[in-house]
Amino acid sequence: MLSTIAAAALPIIVVTLALGGVAKLATVGRETSPGALARLGPAVLMPERFARAAMIACALVEFVLAAGLLVVDHPAARWLPAVFFAVATYVLWDLRRRRPDVGCGCFGDVSDTPVGLRSIGRAAALTAMAALIGAQDLTGWPQLTAETMPWMGGGVALLLVCSPEVDGVVSRLRHRAPCEQRPMPPGRALSRLRASTAWRAHAGSLVAAEPSDMWRELCWRFFVFPAQGDAEVVFAVQLSGRRPAVRAVVVGADGQVIAPDELGNASLRESTPVSA
């Protein structure tokens, strides 16, 4: 029984450590407001100038622990994650007592909710799972069977219930900003454009690889490329949806449309949503 539970817990621990490390490095790599990192996790207990280094170090430790569980056949590799999560449980408890206004930073800036009993309970549950793995002779990714799957599902469900980040994600999805208010980097829209049929249809006539002008209107990003014959190709990329629409028109030097796409300008105007 215990070996089955440990085999189910091992993938959960490895994935949790890996996700935590990736999220922390992503948070460090993003531009944040001054002092934002110092308001996450145990970094609040040290000078602000060390917050970035502390988060990177914690991420690297998580990667090492996850790799050790998979490839190192030694008791230390199996017990160190239990020690890590036990220390994390104590630190979160101490943070809740000393700094109840800060987030745990367990998954970077996604974990910015003030530390509560759910975060502490999750760390304690992970400690118990890791300790059970340490007590068993497990190395490498275990073979998932009909016996381990229910235990693994139960462990994942327990962690989700104890994760305040889930509430934040659900809240963002329920109260998501309308398309015209959501940020979209121009580079991402340009990548969508270059993967479209409209781009392939006009790429041969373009005389420059980069747009000469670009702007955004509501849910559309427009790109202007100089073309042969003293003309310009204007592309419109929709900024929402899994398969966003891409439109294109060729405009002459006098500003008149030479060759609209098959849906025409009227279609583009009708497709531009205006949110209340």
TIKETI-853881 format. One record per residue: residue in three letters; x, y, z of N, C-alpha, C in turn. Coordinates in steps of 0.05 Angstrom, whole numbers, plus 32768, in hexadecimal, padded with zeros to 4 digits. Layout:
<recs>
AlaXYZXYZXYZ;...
</recs>
This chain:
<recs>
Met80107FE88000800080008000801180198000;Leu8025801A8013803580328014804680367FFB;Ser805080207FF0806080227FD7804E802C7FC0;Thr803580257FBF8023802E7FAB801E804C7FAD;Ile801980557FC6801580717FCB802E80817FC4;Ala804580777FCB805E80857FC5806380877FA7;Ala805C80717F99805F80727F7C804C80867F6F;Ala8035808A7F7B8022809F7F71802B80BB7F79;Ala803980BD7F8F804180D87F99805A80E27F8A;Leu806B80CF7F80808480D87F74808080EA7F5C;Pro806E80E47F49806A80F77F32805F81127F3C;Ile804E81127F518043812B7F5B805A813C7F66;Ile806C81307F75808281407F818094814A7F6B;Val809B81397F5880AD81427F4280A181597F32;Val808881567F2A807B816B7F1B807881857F2B;Thr807181827F44806E819A7F55808981A97F58;Leu809E819A7F5C80B981A77F5E80C081B57F43;Ala80BB81A77F2D80C281B37F1380B181CB7F0D;Leu809781CA7F12808681E17F0D808E81F97F1F;Gly809481F37F38809D82087F4A80B682167F40;Gly80C982067F3780E282127F2D80DE82227F14;Val80CE82187F0180C882267EE880BA82417EEE;Ala80A6823F7F00809682577F0680A8826D7F13;Lys80BA82647F2480CB82787F3280DE82857F1E;Leu80EA82757F0C80FC82817EF880ED82937EE5;Ala80D4828C7EDE80C4829D7ECD80BE82B77EDB;Thr80B982B67EF480B382CF7F0480CB82E17F05;Val80E382D57F0980FB82E57F0A810182F17EEE;Gly80FB82E27ED9810182EB7EBE80EE83017EB5;Arg80D683027EC080C383177EB780CA83317EC5;Glu80C383477EB880C683617EC480AF83657ED8;Thr80B7836B7EF180A3836F7F0680A8838A7F12;Ser809583937F22809783AD7F2F80AE83AB7F44;Pro80BA83C17F4B80D083C17F5E80C783B57F79;Gly80D783A27F8280D183967F9C80BD83807F9B;Ala80B383787F83809E83647F8180A883497F8B;Leu80C183427F8380CB83287F8B80CF83267FAA;Ala80D4833C7FB680D8833D7FD380BF83397FE2;Arg80A883387FD4808E83347FE2808483177FDE;Leu809683067FD4808F82EA7FCF80A082D77FE0;Gly809382C67FF080A282B17FFD80B682BB8012;Pro80C982A9801880DD82B0802D80EF82C78026;Ala80EE82D1800D80FF82E8800680F983008016;Val80E18301802280DA8318803380EA8319804C;Leu80F78303805381068301806C812483098068;Met812B8311804F81468318804981468333803B;Pro815D83408038815F835A802A81548357800E;Glu8147836D8004813A836C7FEA814E83667FD3;Arg8167836E7FD6817A836A7FC08180834C7FBC;Phe817A833C7FD0817F831F7FCD8166830F7FC5;Ala814F831D7FC08136830F7FBA813883007FA0;Arg8144830C7F8C814682FF7F71815882E77F73;Ala816F82E97F80818182D37F82817482BC7F93;Ala816582C37FA7815882AF7FB88144829F7FA8;Met813482AC7F978120829E7F87812E828C7F72;Ile814382967F66815182857F52815E826D7F60;Ala816982717F788175825B7F86816082467F8E;Cys8149824F7F978134823D7F9E812A822C7F86;Ala8128823A7F6F8120822C7F56813582167F4F;Leu814E821D7F51816382097F4A816381F27F5D;Val815E81F77F77815C81E17F8A814581CE7F83;Glu812E81DA7F7B811781C97F73811E81B87F5B;Phe812B81C37F47813381B47F308146819D7F38;Val815981A27F49816C818D7F52815D81777F61;Leu814A817F7F72813B816B7F82812A81597F6F;Ala811D81667F5B810D81577F49811E81437F38;Ala8135814D7F2F8147813C7F1F815281257F31;Gly8158812B7F49816281167F5B814F81007F60;Leu813581067F62812180F17F66811F80DF7F4D;Leu812580EA7F36812280DB7F1D813B80CA7F16;Val815380D47F1C816B80C77F12817E80BD7F27;Val817C80C67F40818F80BF7F55818380A97F66;Asp819180937F688188807C7F788197807D7F93;His818E808F7FA4819C80927FBE8187809D7FD2;Pro818880947FEB8174809D7FFF817480BC8002;Ala818B80C97FFF818B80E68002817A80F47FED;Ala817B80E97FD5816B80F57FBF814D80F27FC5;Arg814680DD7FD3812980D97FD9812080E87FF2;Trp813380EE8005812B80FB801D812E811A801C;Leu813F8124800A814381418009812A81508002;Pro811981467FEF810081547FEA80EE81568003;Ala80EE8141801380DE8142802C80E98158803E;Val8103815A8040810F816F80518108818B8045;Phe810A818D802B810481A7801E80E781B08024;Phe80D4819D802180B881A5802580B281A98043;Ala80C0819B805480BD819F807180C681BB8079;Val80DD81C3806E80E781DE807380D481F38068;Ala80CA81ED805080B782008043809E82038055;Thr809481ED8061807D81EE807280828200808A;Tyr809981FD809680A0820E80AD80A2822B80A5;Val80AF8230808E80B3824C808580988259807F;Leu8086824A8073806C8256806D805C825C8087;Trp805E824A809A8051824F80B4805D826880C1;Asp8077826A80C08084828280CC807C829B80BC;Leu807B829980A2807382B08092805782B98099;Arg804582A6809C802982AD80A3802882BC80BD;Arg803982B580CF803A82C280EA804782DD80E9;Arg805D82DF80DB806D82F880DB8065830B80C5;Arg805E830180AD805783128096803E83078088;Pro8027830B8094800E830080898006830D806F;Asp801583228066800D8331804E801B83268034;Val802D83148037803D830C801F803482F18015;Gly803982EB7FFC803382D17FF0804982BE7FF4;Cys804382A47FF08057828F7FF5806C828F7FDE;Gly806582977FC6807882967FB0807E827A7FA7;Cys806E82677FAF8073824B7FA8807582467F8A;Phe806482547F7B806482527F5E8068826E7F52;Gly807C827C7F5D808282977F53806C82AB7F5A;Asp806882BE7F48805582D37F4E803882CA7F4B;Val803482B17F42801982A67F42801082A27F5F;Ser8023829C7F71801D82977F8D802182B07F9D;Asp801282C57F96801482DF7FA47FFE82E27FB9;Thr7FED82CE7FBC7FD882CF7FD17FE682CD7FEC;Pro7FDE82DD80007FEA82DB801B7FEA82BE8025;Val7FFF82B680328002829B803C7FEB82958050;Gly7FDD827F804B7FC88276805C7FCB82598063;Leu7FB6824E80707FB7823280787FB8821F8060;Arg7FAC822880497FAD821680327FC982138027;Ser7FD8822880257FF48226801C80058215802F;Ile800082198049800F8209805D800781EC805B;Gly7FED81E780587FE381CC80557FEE81BE803D;Arg7FF181CD80277FFC81C1800F801981B98013;Ala802981CB8020804581C48025804781AC8038;Ala803581AA804C80358193805E802E8179804F;Ala801B817B803D80138163802D802A815A801B;Leu8038816D800F805081667FFF8066815A8010;Thr806981648028807D8159803A8076813C8040;Ala805D813680458055811A804B805A81088033;Met80538112801B805781028003807580FD7FFE;Ala80858112800280A2810F7FFE80AE80FC8012;Ala80A480FE802B80AF80EC804080A780CF803A;Leu809080CB802F808880AF8027809980A58011;Ile80A080B67FFE80B380AE7FE980CE80A77FF4;Gly80D780B7800780F180B2801380F380988022;Ala80DC808F802C80DC8076803B80DA805E8029;Gln80D58062800F80D3804C7FFC80EB804C7FEA;Asp80F180357FDE810880337FCC80FF80387FB0;Leu80FA80527FAA80F0805A7F908104806B7F82;Thr810980657F68811B80767F58811080777F3C;Gly8110808E7F30810680917F1580E880947F14;Trp80DD809A7EFD80C1809E7EFA80B380837EFC;Pro80A180807F10809480657F148080805F7EFE;Gln807B80467EFA8067803D7EE7804B80417EF3;Leu803B80517EE5802080567EF0800E803E7EE9;Thr800080357EFD7FEF801D7EFB7FD380257F04;Ala7FC080127F027FA580167F0B7FA4801B7F29;Glu7FB880117F377FB880157F547FC280307F5C;Thr7FD6803B7F4D7FE280547F547FD1806C7F4A;Met7FC280697F347FB480807F297FA0808D7F3C;Pro7F8F807D7F4B7F7D808A7F5E7F8C80997F74;Trp7FA2808E7F7E7FB1809C7F927FBD80B67F87;Met7FC780B57F6F7FD280CD7F637FBC80E27F5E;Gly7FA580D97F557F8F80EC7F517F8780F97F6B;Gly7F8680E97F817F7F80F47F9B7F9481087FA5;Gly7FAE81027FA07FC381157FA87FC1812F7F99;Val7FBC812D7F7F7FB981467F6F7FA181567F78;Ala7F8B81487F7D7F7381567F877F7981647FA1;Leu7F8781577FB37F8E81637FCD7F9E817C7FCA;Leu7FB2817B7FB87FC381927FB47FB381A97FA7;Leu7FA181A37F957F9181B87F897F7F81C57F9D;Val7F7381B57FAF7F6281C17FC47F7281D37FD6;Cys7F8B81CC7FDB7F9D81DC7FED7FAC81F27FDE;Ser7FA681F77FC57FB4820B7FB57FA482247FB1;Pro7FAB823A7FBF7F9C82537FBB7FA0825E7F9F;Glu7FB582557F917FB9825F7F757FA282587F63;Val7F9482417F697F7E82397F587F68824E7F59;Asp7F6382597F717F4E826E7F737F5582867F62;Gly7F6F828D7F627F7782A47F527F73829F7F34;Val7F7A82877F2B7F7782807F0E7F5A82807F07;Val7F4982747F177F2C82737F117F2182907F11;Ser7F2A82A07F247F2082BC7F247F2882CB7F0B;Arg7F4182C77F027F4A82D57EEA7F3A82CC7ED1;Leu7F3382B27ED17F2482A77EBA7F0882B27EBA;Arg7EFC82B47ED27EE082BD7ED47EDE82DB7ECF;His7EF282E97ED67EF183077ED37F0683107EC0;Arg7F0A83007EAB7F1E83067E977F1783207E89;Ala7F2C83317E847F28834A7E777F1F83457E5A;Pro7F0F83567E4E7F0783537E327F2083547E20;Cys7F1C83497E087F3383467DF67F4183607DF1;Glu7F3283767DED7F3F838F7DE77F4F839B7DFD;Gln7F4C83907E167F5A839A7E2D7F7183887E36;Arg7F7383707E2A7F88835E7E317FA283647E23;Pro7FB883647E317FD283697E247FDA83537E11;Met7FE6835A7DFB7FF083477DE7800983537DDB;Pro802183477DE0803983527DD5803883527DB6;Pro804283677DAA804283677D8C8051834F7D80;Gly806683467D8D8075832F7D82806483167D80;Arg805283127D93804182FA7D92802D82FC7D7B;Ala802283147D77801083187D60801F83157D46;Leu8038831E7D458047831C7D2C804D82FE7D26;Ser805282EE7D3B805682D27D37803D82C47D2C;Arg802682CD7D36800D82C27D2C800A82C97D0E;Leu801182E27D08800F82EB7CEC802082DA7CDA;Arg803982D57CE1804B82C77CD0804582A97CCD;Ala8033829F7CDE802A82847CDC801082817CCD;Ser800682977CC27FEB82977CB67FEC82937C98;Thr7FD5828C7C8D7FD2828A7C707FD582A57C62;Ala7FCA82B97C6F7FCB82D47C637FE982DD7C5F;Trp7FFA82D67C72801682DE7C70802382CF7C59;Arg801D82B57C56802A82A57C41802082AF7C26;Ala800882B97C247FFD82C37C0B800A82DC7C02;His801482ED7C14801F83077C0D803D83097C12;Ala804982F47C1E806682F67C26807782FB7C0E;Gly807182F07BF7808282F37BDF8083830F7BD4;Ser806F83207BDB806F833B7BD1807A834F7BE4;Leu808183477BFC808C83597C1080A9835F7C0B;Val80B183787C1080CD83807C0C80DC83847C26;Ala80CF837E7C3C80DC83817C5680D2836B7C69;Ala80E383627C7A80DC834C7C8C80CE83567CA5;Glu80D283707CAC80C6837B7CC480B283917CBC;Pro809D83947CCC808983A87CC6809383C47CC7;Ser808983D57CB6809083F27CB7807F84017CCA;Asp806883F57CD2805684027CE5804583ED7CF2;Met803C83F27D0A802983E07D17801983EF7D2C;Trp800183E67D317FF083F37D457FDB83DF7D4D;Arg7FCD83E57D637FB883D47D6D7F9E83E37D6E;Glu7F8883D57D667F6D83E07D697F5C83CA7D75;Leu7F5483CE7D8E7F4383BB7D9C7F4F839F7D9B;Cys7F42838C7D8E7F4C83707D8E7F5C836A7D75;Trp7F67837E7D677F7683797D4F7F9183877D51;Arg7FA5837A7D477FC083867D447FC583887D26;Phe7FCD83A17D1D7FD183A67D017FEF83A97CFC;Phe7FF8839D7CE68014839F7CDD801583A87CC0;Val802783BB7CBA802A83C57C9F804583BD7C95;Phe804683B07C7D805E83A87C71806183B47C55;Pro807783C07C4E807B83CB7C33807C83B37C1F;Ala807083B87C08806E83A37BF4807883AE7BD9;Gln807A839C7BC5808383A37BAB806E83B57B9D;Gly807883C57B8B806683D77B7C805D83EF7B8C;Asp806E83F87B9E806784107BAE804D840C7BBD;Ala804983F57BC8803083EF7BD6803783E57BF3;Glu802283E17C03802583D77C1E801083C17C23;Val801883AD7C32800683997C3B7FFF839D7C58;Val7FE683A17C5E7FDD83A57C797FD1838B7C84;Phe7FDC83807C997FD283687CA57FC4836F7CBF;Ala7FAD83627CC47F9F83657CDD7F9D834A7CEB;Val7FA883487D037FA9832F7D127F9683317D2A;Gln7F83831F7D2C7F71831E7D437F8083157D5B;Leu7F7B83207D727F8B831B7D8A7F7D83077D9D;Ser7F6882FB7D957F5A82E87DA77F5482CE7D98;Gly7F5082B97DA77F4982A07D9B7F62828E7D97;Arg7F5D82747D957F7382617D917F7D82637D74;Arg7F6B82687D617F72826B7D457F6982877D3C;Pro7F78829B7D437F7082B77D3D7F6F82BC7D1F;Ala7F5C82CD7D177F5982D47CFB7F6F82E77CF3;Val7F7882E57CDA7F8C82F77CCE7F8183027CB4;Arg7F80831C7CB17F7783287C987F8D83387C8B;Ala7F8B833D7C717FA0834C7C637F93835B7C4C;Val7F9E83747C487F9683847C307FAF83907C25;Val7FAF83947C0B7FC583A27BFD7FBC83BF7BF8;Val7FCC83D27C017FC583EE7BFE7FDA83FC7BEC;Gly7FD0840B7BD97FE2841A7BC77FED84337BD3;Ala7FFE84407BC4800B84597BCD7FF6846F7BD2;Asp7FDF846E7BC57FCA84827BC87FB8847C7BE0;Gly7FBD84667BEE7FAD845F7C057F94844E7BFE;Gln7F9084487BE47F7984387BDC7F80841A7BDD;Val7F6B840B7BE57F6F83EE7BE67F7183E27BCB;Ile7F8683D37BC67F8A83C67BAC7F7F83AA7BAB;Ala7F85839A7BC07F7C837E7BC17F7583767BDD;Pro7F5B83797BE47F53836F7BFF7F5283517C00;Asp7F5283467C187F5083297C1A7F3483217C13;Glu7F3083067C137F1682FD7C097EFF83047C1B;Leu7F04830B7C347EEF83127C467EE983307C46;Gly7EFC83407C3C7EF7835C7C387EF9836D7C51;Asn7EF983887C4E7EFA839A7C647EE283997C76;Ala7ECA83947C6A7EB283947C797EB3837E7C8E;Ser7EBE83677C867EC083507C997ED283587CB0;Leu7EE783667CAA7EFA836D7CC07EEC83807CD3;Arg7EDD83937CC97ED083A67CDB7EBB83987CEC;Glu7EAC83857CDF7E9783777CEE7EA383657D03;Ser7EBC835C7CFF7EC883497D117ED583577D29;Thr7ED783717D287EE483807D3E7ED183837D55;Pro7ED583757D6B7EC183777D817EC583907D92;Val7EB0839A7D9D7EB183B17DB07EA483A87DC9;Ser7EB383A67DDF7EA9839C7DF87E9A83B27E07;Ala7E8583AA7E157E7783BD7E267E8883C57E3E;
</recs>
